[in-house]
Amino acid sequence: MGESRPRLALRFQRRFLAARPLRSLPWQELEQSLRTAPDSALLADILHETILHPLCVKYPPSAKYRRCFLTELIKKHESTAAEPLDELYNALADILKEEESTHCYKNYLLPTGDCVSLLESTALISGGTTGLVTWEAALHLAQWALDNPGVFRDRTILELGSGIGFTGIAICKTCQPRTFIFSDCHPRVLRQLGENLSLNGFISEPGVTWSFQTESQGQEVEGENCQNPKVIVAELDWGSVTENQLLGVRADVVIAADVVYDPEIILALIGMLQKLSTSRADRKAPEVFIAFTIRNPDTYQLFQAELDKVGIRWQIIPAQSSCNFLYDVQPDVMILQLFI
């Protein structure tokens, strides 16, 4: 027996709003349901949970993505004997009038009912950086955080290579940290990160970053249930920052996602971790969690070898059975806990 129609429409909704690959949407289940009962009600439900959903209207995925989605939905409709559905064609006509943009939105629904909405680049590499899109390891790390909120609750978190902010925003919305420091070194990434913080209800002054050499200019942010996490955006270059500049960070937890993809960056990351270790004064060393997608086994092995070389112990965090934010094929993502 097929799944209920409302549930099928919601499966389309979650994947569509996050602009997951179209092949990952439950088209087969839709075909099966339409064969059983070829009417337009289910297609209308899917349309209203996706293209016409308030989140999509306010923060839409790319025009190309929406156009391809509607074209496929219309094909499914036309392959049945269902009544014509003018809404489908009207929606497609509206999208065909739009010009393609270099940016789009992705909306990730959280288990709490809240949502992380992100403005992203439509290109994987833009402005000389890969930091303007959300990568798989960031989604996995956020999922792990949601499953382990105690690691973050009422603690100061430093995220290295925050990119456009998905993991940190998800943690701020669900795990009740005391302070969250987003950091990156690329000016365009930091600008877009600031926009995404504002987009998700966190107070942020565009273009203003916090220097580790000065007192925090991060602003208090009132979260739900009066949790009030303080959110800071920091411009942080792993190579040039000094132990003295890091003394004021006082992080309890350090996280990073998709920062292990190049031998040069691996060495800079390990250098940064060593600085964090020596700059903690008499405080307990922070807990460190690094998530990365294994695209090249040699790079992963180099990372482990370099950790061993400098005496940083590590252990593999047991893999999640699945990541709610990916919905489709799960990539080979690893989370390591490091002991610095």
Secondary structure, DSSP 8 states (H G I E B T S, - for coil): ----HHHHHHHHHHHHHTT--GGGS-HHHHHHHHHHS--SHHHHHHHHHTTTSHHHHHS---HHHHHHHHHHHHHHHHTS-----HHHHHHHHHHHTS---SEEEEEEE-TTS-EEEEEEESSSSBTTBSTTS--HHHHHHHHHHHH-GGGTTTSEEEEES-TTSHHHHHHHHHS--SEEEEEES-HHHHHHHHHHHHHTT----TT--B-TTS----EE---GGG---EEEEEE--TTT--HHHHTTT--SEEEEES--SSHHHHHHHHHHHHHHHHTSTTS---EEEEEEE-S-HHHHHHHHHHHHHTT-EEEE----S--TTT-S----EEEEEEE-
